[in-house]
Amino acid sequence: MNMDKNTPAKTWPPFWIYLTGFIGIIYILNPTMGVFELIPDNLPVIGNLDEGAAAILIWNAVQQLRATRRLK
């Protein structure tokens, strides 16, 4: 694999960056007070995996935003 520093980093389109970040934040804030849960939190071990996935969505969106700002 050729890792040339002059090649631009591959980033998501800005719409997808904002959309995934927004979805992650809304899921973490959970305005429905637990009515909308993909995996119920009272299940042992796997109950918090959906919140972890939402946190990963937010983290990836922030990383993609930082990458697009570096390219400009």
N, C-alpha and C positions, 0 to 999 in steps of 0.2 A: 504494500500500500504506500503510495507516494504522499507524504505529509509535507507539502510545500507551504511555507508561511505566507506566500502571496495569494493563495487560493482563498476565496471568501468562505467564511463559516456558513454551513447550511442552517438556516433558521426557518421557523414556521412563518406563515403569512400573519401579519399583525392582527387580523380579525380572529384567527384561531388562538393566538396568544392571549388576547383580552378575554375571549370567550371561556377558555379553560380556566384562567385565573378567576374570573367572575363566578363560574360554576363552583369551583373549589371553595371560594370564600363564602358563597351563599350556603353551601352544604355545611361548612364548619359552623357558621353562625346559626344555622338551623332555625329560621324564623317560625317554623310550624311547631316548635317545642316537642320534637320527637314523633310527630305524626308521619313525617316522611323520613324513613330510615331504610336503607338498603339491607343492612344486617342489624338486627336488634342488639343493643349494647349489653343486654343481660346474658347473652351467650358467652360461655367461658372461652377465653383465648381469642376467638375470631370475632368477638363482638365489636372491637374497635378497629377492625381492618378497613372499614369504609371511611372512617375519619382519617386514617393513615393514607389511604389513596387520595383523598381530597387534599391533604397536606402536600403530597407529592405533586399533584396537579398545580397547586399554587407555587411550589418550589420551582418546577419546570417552567412555568410561565414567567417567573421572575428571572430565571437564568436566560431564557430566550429574549426577554426584553433587554437585559444587559448586553447580550450578544449583538442585538440589532443596533443598540446605541453605540457600540464600539465600531461597527462597520461604517457609521456615518461620518 
